[in-house]
Each structure stands twice: as structure tokens, then as C-alpha cells.
Amino acid sequence: MSQEDRSTALPPVSPAGDRPDTGPSSRPPAGRVVAALSVAVLAYGLLQTLVAPALPTFQRHFEVSGDWAAWVFTLYLLSGAVLTPVLARFGDRRGKRRVLLASLAVFGAGTVLAAFAWNFPVLLMARAMQGAGAAALPLSFGLISALLPPQRIGHGLGFVSAMIGAGTGLGFVIGGLLIDHASWRWMFAVLAGVIAVACLLVARWIPDDTARREGPQDTLGTVLLSLGLVALLLAITQGAHAGWLSAPVLGLFVTAAVFLAALAVAEKRTPYPLLEPRIFLDRPMLLTHCAAALFYAAALIFFLLVPTLAQLPAHGPEGAASGFGFTVTAAGLLMLPSALLQVLVAPLVPVLERTFGHRAPLLGGLLLILAGSLALARWHATPVQVLADSVLLGTGAALSFAALPSLVARFAPGHAIATANGLNTVVRTVGGVIGTQVAIAILSAHSVTGSAPPSEGAFTVVFALGAVFAAVGVAVVLLLPRTVATR
């Protein structure tokens, strides 16, 4: 066992007062808990990329511009960013199971509405409702910490975390198959089926977590957080199109800074904060959130831009990047190995923690993403090269996905595990948006004159950018404390 973790060999657990009844006879079967929550998180993972192949189809079907079609992504991001920390906090205070079921219900209703969308505004409204599905992640992590025996928490967090990456990879495959061979409406129908199974399993296999923490809701904190996140994400998503130094984008960044600074002040003064200051201002938590943002910024460059490269023509205009000429389905299948690696690698995180220390899985994951991004920047001329690179990137992403909730559980207050994971989810999303928007801006700036495809060097620069994000993430993880005080 690592010297740094000899004092914290047992997995972190919430204080006894925040767990229902941890006697062996009262605990639900761990396998059922993990299975039910895995399906819920899988649905969230699928949602990350399922719609990506359909954006051109939406543009043609609803006869809207590319900028309007992009709102299919943007509105979901805004909704999820606002709802995730609010629902996670509500779960910590009023019961995570009931809030998870409610969020899945809204997620499912939005998905069904999207499947039947008869015009573009209805589709956008449905996507906003789907944002509630992002809360499944922190609520599931909170339930695992509350319901599983201490020795099973690490394995539970690892396996459920694997479903994020698995769903992200499978989303490309399923979306591509349905776009090429059926209808975009079937994407939402399949997702609705997964959500329905998740609702059934959670209702049957997850007991009520009886801990309740009374007190009024933090209305001011909710408003400030919502306005700050909306302004920040709008600034990031619109910067590549309107110009990063344009007055509207700069105004949005300033507005976001003002609201988020006001949030930090307000949360220190209220006795019942939406976000307790220690879950985002304490040094270990702040570093964990920074590492999460940097990890996802690097990972999404891989997950979103490799399929883009694969679908480019093999012989484009002179000077343009040469792709593989893949269909949407084939591009999705190219991502399948990295999705499968999530399921195989993530359960190893508890073993790595016990052997090398609690920082090791995230550090190792970011180092693998760094190596994979550098390899992708150098070798991406053939599908075989990309598949080889994706082994490194997929393994690194699996370790990182599974390591983050474990670190949050170590550093966050026991009564606010879901809230802390909710904030970590939002920060990770913001990092992913930053990474992809900067990458898109680079590709657009290096487009070959008179053609849509970017130049060959543009993809090299973008994949190298992923390596930079990962390298900074490694430095951040090394600043995390080597030991954690036993709670």
C-alpha cells in the first residue's frame, strides 16, 4: 500500500448520521444498487454524443441555419449546467432517490417529446428538459456513498463511472447507425427506452435514503449560480462565432464573473447555502474541480473531433486535411473500442488507489490522455493509427472518469457528496465546452480557402491542444494533498 494512504486505507464514507442504517441486514444488495444506478448514468452518457451525428439532419429537416441547429447542443448544456447543482443539493437535503426519480422522469418526458417534435422550437424545448438527466450522475454517486458498505463504495463508484465513458462512445455508434439506416426520431426512442428501464430499476432496487437536512432553499444562491453559468456558457459557445473579443462576448464574460463572485460572497453569509463554500473554495476540492475541467477539455477533443476527421473525404481539395471518407456509422464504430475500455478499466481504480494512493488513478489517467493526444497529433493518417491512439486515450479517460467521484468523496463533507459531485459535473462540462470551442475556432481559422475542410495542420494543432490541457491537469493533480484526514 502507498505510504501516502496508510492513514486512509478504508474508502471514504459519509458520517453515520448521513447514511440510512448501515447494518448488514438493512443494506440493499450492492449488485442491484450498482446495476440500477449504472443504467441511469448510462442514459446520461448516451445523451452526451447521441445527438452529435444528427445536427446536419436537424438542419435539413427543420430548414434552419447551422447556427440555429447548434442550439440543440447549447440549450441542453445551459439547462444541465443550471439544473445539476440545484437538483444535487435538493437530493442531499430531501432524499437522493426521490430526486433521481423526478429528474429521470423529466429527462424521459423531454426525450419522448424530442422523438415526436413537430417543429424546431419543440425540439429545443425537449432538449432543455433533457438537461435534467445530468443530475443522474451526482445523485447516483451520492446514493452509492450512502447505501453501499464501505468496502464496496470504491468498486461501485468505479463501475458506475465507467458508464459515462461507455455511453459517450456508444452514443456515436447508436446515433450513426440510426441516422444512416433509420430516422433521427429513433435515437430518442432508444434513449427513452433506456431511461424507462433506469426508472423501473431505481424504483424497485434503490431504497429511500432517509437522511433529511431541514432548512429553507437558497433562492439567492440558485439565481446567482444560474445566471452566472448561463452567461459563462453563452460566452464560451458564442465566442468562436461572434469573436472572443467582441463586445457581446466580453460582456457575457464580465456578467458571469460578477454573478459568480456574488455567489461566493452570498454562500459564505447564508446558513443554508446551495453550495457550501468548502466544496468549491477549499484547496483540495478546488484542485479536484480544476483537474476535472482540464481532463474533460482534453477528452472531448478526442471524442468529438476524431469522428469529424473520420468523415472527411479521403481526397479533398489541395491543402485540406485528408479524412477516411467514413459514413456516420463507421465513424461511430471507430470510437467503439474506447467505449469498451471504459467498462474494463474503470473498476481497477479502487485497486490502484489502495496500491499507489488516492491521486494515482487520476494522475495515471491524465498521463495516458497526454500520451494519447501527442500520439494522435503525430499519427492520425489512417484508421489503424487512430485506433492505436484511442487505446491510450480510452484507458486514460476511463481512469479519470472513475477517479473523480472517488476524490470528491474523499474531500467533500459527508452530508454533501451529491452536491459536490454536481458541482464537479458542471465544472467538467464547462471544461469540455471550452476545449471543444477553442478546437472549433482553430479548425475554422485554418480552413482551406474555398472549401469547408480545415487544413491538415489544423488537426495536428487541435490534438496537441488536448495534450496541453492534459499536461496542465497532471500538474494540478500533483498539487493535491498526499494524505487525507480520516473523517
N, C-alpha and C positions, 0 to 999 in steps of 0.2 A: 504493500500500500504506500502511496506517496506520502512523504513527510509532511507536506502542506495540509493534508486532510486527515491526519491521525486523530485530531481532536473532533472531527466531524464525520466519523465513519458512517453513522446512520443517515439515511436520507432525511431531508428536512421535512418536518410535518407542522401543521398548524397547531397552535395551543389547544389543549384539550377542550377548552370552552368553546372552541370554534368548530369542533367536529361533532357529529351526532352522538353516537355511542360506539366507541371503538372496541368493545368487547368482541371476541371472535364470533360468538353466536349471533351478534346483531349485525355484523357486516354482510353486505350483499356479496355474492360470488364475484371475485375480481375479474374473471374472464368475461362475465356478462357486462359488467360496468365498462370495461375497456372496449368490448365489441360494440356496444351501443354508442359510446362516445366517438369511436373511430368512424362509424358511418356518418355521424353528424359532421365531423371535421372533414371527412372525405367530400361531402357535399359542398362545403366551403372551398376546399381545394379545387374541385372541378370548376367552380364558378370563376376562379381566377383567370382561366385561359379558355374555357369552353366557347366563349363568345368571340374570341380573337379572330378565328378564321372567317367569321360571318360578317365582319364590318363591311367589306365591299358588297356583299349580298344585301345587307340592310340599305346601303346607299342606293343600289339599283331598285330594290323592291319598293321602297318608300319614296324614291325620287328626291333624295335630299343630297346636299353637298357633303364633301368629305369632312368639313369642319363640324357640321351638324351630326354626322354619323359618329364622330369621336365622342360626342356627349353620351353615347351608350356606355362608354367606359367612365367618363368623367363623373357623371351623375351617380353611378354606383360607388365610385371612390369617395365622393363627398358624403353620401349617405352612410356608408360603412364607417368612415372616419368619425362622424358625429355620434352614430348610434353605439358603436362598440364600447367606448369607455363608460357611457351612460348606462347601458344595459349590464355591463360587467359589474359596475358599482351597485346597481339595483339588485343584482344577483347576490352579491356579498351581504347585502343588508336584509333582503327579503326572501332569500332562498334561490339557489342557483338552478335547481331542477325546474321550478315553475317558470323562471325567466327564460331558460333554454327552450322549453316547450313553446313559450309565447313567441320567441324570436324565430324558431323554426316554422311556426305557423305563418308568421308574416312573410318569411322567406319563401315558403311554399306557395302562399297566395300570390305573391309577386311573380313567381316562376310560372304558375298556371296562367296568370294574366298575360305574361310575355308570350306564352305559346299561342294565345288567341288574339294577340294585339292586331287590331284592325287599322291602326294608323300610327304614325311615329310618336305623337305625344303620349299615346297609351303605352307604347314600348318604353319610353323614358320613365313614365310613372312606375311601371313594373320594375324597371332596373333600380329605381330609388328604393322600392320596397325590398328588393333583394339585398340591399345593404345590411338589413337586419341579420342576415346569415353570418356576417363576420363575427358577431358576438358568440357564435358557437365555439370558437377557438378558446378565448379566455374562460368562458363558463365551463367548458369541458376540463380544462386544466385545473380549475378550482375544485370541481367535483372529484377529480382523481385524488387531489391532495386531501380532500375531506373524507372520502369514502374508502379508499384502499388502505390496507395495513401498511405500516411504514416500510417494510422490506419490499413491497410491491410498487411503491409510488414511482420510483425511478424507471422501472420497466414500463409501467403504464404511460407515463409521460413520453417515453421514447417511442412506443408503438403508436400512440395517438398522434404524436408529432409527425411520424412518418406519413400519415395520411395527407398532410398538407402538400408535401412534395409529390407524392404519388398522384393525388388529384390534379395538381398543376400539370404534370406530364401527361396524364390520361386525358385531360381536357382537350389538348391539341389533337390527340388521336380520335377521340369520340366526335369532337366538333368537325374535324376534317372528313371523317367517314360520312357523317350525316349531311354535310354541305355538298359533298361530291355525289352522293348516291341517294339522297332523300330530300328533306326540306329543313330549313333552319328552325322551323317550329318543333321538329322532333328533338332538337338539342334541349329545349326547355322541358319537353315531355319526359325525356330520360332523366333530367335533373330533378324534376318533380317527383318521379318515382323513387329516387334515392332519398329525397327529403322525407317522403311519406314513410319509408322504411325506418329512417332515423327517428321520426316522431313516435312510431309504434314501439321501437326498441327502448327509447328513453322512457316512455310512459310505463312500459312493463318491467324494465330491468333496473331502472335508477330510482332508488328510494328518495324520499324527500329529505333534504339536508336541513335539519331542524334549527340550526343556528339562526337567530334573528338579532339584528342590531337596530334598536329603535332610534328615532330622531328624524327631523324634517329633511326633506330633499334639498340639496344645494342648488337652488334655482339660478342664483347669480353665477355660480361656477359653471353650471351647464350651459348657460347662454354665452359666457365669455369663451369657454372651450369651443363651442360650436362655431361661433363667429370667427375665432382665430384659426381653426382648422380649415374652414371653408375658404377664408381669404388666402391662407397659405397654399392650399392645393390648387385653387384657381390660378394663383400667380405662377405656380410651377407648371401646370398643364397648359397655360396660355402663353408662357414665355417664349417657347420655341416658335410660335406663330406670330405673335404680336411684337416680339422683340424684348429681350431681357431688360433692356434699359429704357423701354417705352414708359411713358407716364402712367398708363393704367396698371401695368405690371408692377412698377416700383411702388405705386400707391397701394396695391394689394399687399405687397411685402411689408410695407410700413404698417398698414392696418393690422396684419397678422401679428407683427411684433408688439404692437400696442395692446391688442386684446390678450395675447398670451402672457405678456408681462403683468397686465392687470389681474389675470387669473392667478399667477404665482403669488401676488400680494393678497388677493382675496382669500385664497385657500389657507394662508397662514393665519387668517383672522377669524375664520368661521369654525365653530366647534364640531360641525358635521360636514367636512369638505367632500366634494365629489372626488377629488384626487388628493389624498393626504400628501403633504409636501415631501415626506420621506420616500415616497415611491417614485419621485422623479427628480428630487434635489439631492438626496443622499448620494455620496460619491459612488458606491458600488452599483446602485440602481441606475444612476446617470450614465455610467460607463457601459452597463449592460444595454441600455436603450441605444446608445451611440453605436455599439457593436452590431446591434440588430439592424439599424438603418444602413450601415455600411455593407453588411452581409447581403441584404436584400437588393441594394443598389447593384452589387456585382452579380448576384444570381439572376435577377430579372433581365439583365443584358443578355445573358446566355439563353434563358428560357424563351424570351420574346424575339430576339434577333436572329438566332440560328434558324428557326423556321422561315423567317423573312429571306435570309440568304439562300436557303434551300429552294425557295420558289422562284428565284430569279432565273432568267433564261441562261442556258449554258453558254450561248454565244450571243452576247448583247452588243450594243454599239461599242465602237473603239474607245478604249479607256475605261469602260464601265466594268463594274465587278461581275465576274462570272459566277453564276449560281449552279444549281444542279438540275434546274428545269423540273423540279418535283411538283406533283399535284399537292393540294392541301392535305390529302390523306397521307401521302408518302412523307411529307414534311412532318406531320404528326408522329408517324411511326419512327422517324429519326430520333424523336425525343423519348420514345418508349423505354429504352434501356436506363436512362437516367431516372425515370419514374419508378422502375422496378427496384433500382438501387436504394430508393428511399425506404422501402419496406424491409430490405435485407440489412441495411446498415444502421438505421436509427436505433433498433433495440440494443445495439452494442454500447450505447452511450453510458448506461449505468456501470458497466464493466470498466470502461475507460476512466470514469470518474473515480471508482474505487482504487484503481491501479495507479493512475497518474495524477489525480487531483481534479477538483471541480472545474478548473479552467481548461483542462486538456481537450475535451471534445470540441468546444467552440474554436479553440486555437488551432487544433488539427483541421477542422472543417474549413476555416478561412485560409490556412496554408494550402490545402488542396484546391480551393477555388482560385487562389493566386496562381498556383502552378497550372491549373487547367486553363485559366484565362490567358496566361502567357503562351501556352501551347496553342490555344485557339487563334491568338493573334499571329502566330508564326505559321501554323499549319491548318488551313481551312479550305484547301483547294478541292478536296474530294470528300465524299460521304464517309469513307473509311477513316480519314483523318479526324473528321468531326466526331464520329462515334468514339474513337480512342480518347479524344479530349473530353468527351462527355462523361467518360468513366471517372475521371478526376473531379470534374465539376459536380456530377451527380452524387458522388460519395461525399464531397465536401458540403454540398447543400443538405444532404441527409443528416450529417453530424451536426451542422449548425441549427437546422430546424429543431432537432431533438434537444440540443444543449440549452437553447434559450429559455424554455419554460422551467427547466431544472435550475438554472441560475436565478431566475425570477423567484422561484420557490425558496431558494436559499436566502436571498437578500431582502425580500419583501416582508412586511408584517403578516403574521399568520392569518389574521382576520381579513386581509385584503388581497389574497392570492389572485382571485379573478380580476379585480380592479387593476392590479399591477400588470397582469398579462394582457388586459385590454389595452392599457396604455402602450405596452410593448408592441402589440399588434398594430396599433395606429402609427407608432414611430417607424416600425418596419415598413409599413405601407408607404409612408412619406418618403423613406429612403428609396424604395423601389421606384416611386414616381420620379424622384429626382434623377436616378440613374437612367431610366428609360427616356426621359425627356431630354437630358443632355445628350444621350446617344442619338436620338432622333434629330436633334439640332445639328450634330456633327455630320450625320449622313446627308441631311438636307443641304448643308453648306458645301458638301463635296459631291453633289450631283453632277453628272456629266451634262454639259450644255446640250439642250435639245432632247434629253431623254430623262426618264424617271429614275433609272437605276443610279445609285451612287458610284463613285469611283472605287477601284479595287483597294486603294489605300485607306478608304474611309472605314471599312470593316476592321482592318488591322488596328486603326486608332481606337475604334469603339471597344474592341475586345481588350486592348491594352488598358483602356479606361477602367474596365472591370477589374483588372489586376491591381490598378491603383487603389480602387475602393477596398479591395480585399487586403492589400498591404497596410493601409491605414487601420483597417479593422484589427489586424494582427497586433499592431502597436497599442490599440485601445485595450484589447483583451489582456495584454501583458501588464497593464496598469491596474487590473482588478486585484483585490486583496488575495493573498495566497491562502489565508485561513479565514474561516467564518465562525463567529462565536456561536456556541450551541445555544439554541433557544429553549 
